[in-house]
Amino acid sequence: MKAPTLKDLGKQAPAAEADEFSKAVEQEEARASAVVRKTFSFEQRHLDHLVTVAQQLSAERGKTIGASEALRAIIERDMKRAGQ
């Protein structure tokens, strides 16, 4: 059997795809570090609307969308309408 060629990965130059991936990871880490957790109280009709929006987004994106992500989408939509 042939001996494997070993490389020191710490000294390897990153590939172009890895660069884009690294940038995406850094952006996501920066976004995640800026997340603030709060607790809010909603009326049932507000929660029903939030769940409806989450279901619509899930159908559009083809993946499960939680209430928090749906709430962020609603806020982003409202900010765009307001021109922010």
C-alpha positions in Angstrom: 0.0 0.0 0.0 1.2 3.5 -0.9 2.0 5.9 2.0 -0.2 8.9 2.2 1.2 12.4 1.5 0.8 14.5 4.6 0.4 18.3 4.5 0.5 20.8 7.3 -2.9 22.5 6.9 -1.8 25.4 9.0 0.7 26.4 6.3 -1.7 25.9 3.4 -2.9 29.0 1.5 -6.7 29.2 1.5 -8.5 28.5 -1.8 -10.7 31.2 -3.4 -13.8 29.4 -2.4 -12.5 29.1 1.2 -12.0 32.9 1.2 -15.6 33.5 0.2 -16.7 31.0 2.8 -14.5 32.5 5.5 -16.0 36.0 4.7 -19.5 34.5 4.9 -18.7 32.9 8.3 -17.3 36.2 9.6 -20.4 38.1 8.5 -22.7 35.5 10.2 -20.6 35.6 13.4 -20.8 39.4 13.4 -24.5 39.3 12.9 -25.0 36.7 15.5 -22.9 38.6 18.1 -25.2 41.6 17.6 -28.4 39.6 18.4 -30.3 40.9 21.4 -32.7 38.7 23.3 -35.9 40.3 24.6 -39.2 39.0 25.9 -42.4 40.5 24.5 -46.0 40.0 25.3 -48.5 39.7 22.3 -52.2 39.4 22.0 -53.4 36.1 20.6 -54.3 37.8 17.3 -50.7 39.1 16.9 -49.3 35.7 17.6 -51.7 34.2 15.1 -50.5 36.6 12.5 -46.9 35.9 13.3 -47.5 32.1 12.9 -49.3 32.8 9.6 -46.3 34.8 8.3 -43.9 32.0 9.5 -45.9 29.5 7.5 -45.9 31.6 4.4 -42.2 32.1 4.6 -41.7 28.4 5.2 -43.6 27.7 2.0 -41.7 30.3 0.0 -38.2 29.3 1.2 -38.8 25.5 1.4 -37.5 25.2 5.0 -39.0 25.7 8.4 -39.1 29.3 9.6 -39.6 30.0 13.3 -41.5 32.8 14.9 -38.4 34.8 15.7 -37.2 34.7 12.0 -40.8 35.6 10.9 -40.8 38.5 13.3 -37.5 39.7 11.9 -38.9 39.5 8.4 -41.9 41.5 9.3 -39.7 44.2 10.9 -37.4 44.3 7.8 -40.5 44.6 5.6 -41.8 47.4 7.6 -38.4 49.2 7.6 -38.2 48.9 3.8 -41.7 50.4 3.5 -40.7 53.3 5.7 -37.6 53.8 3.6 -35.0 52.9 6.2 
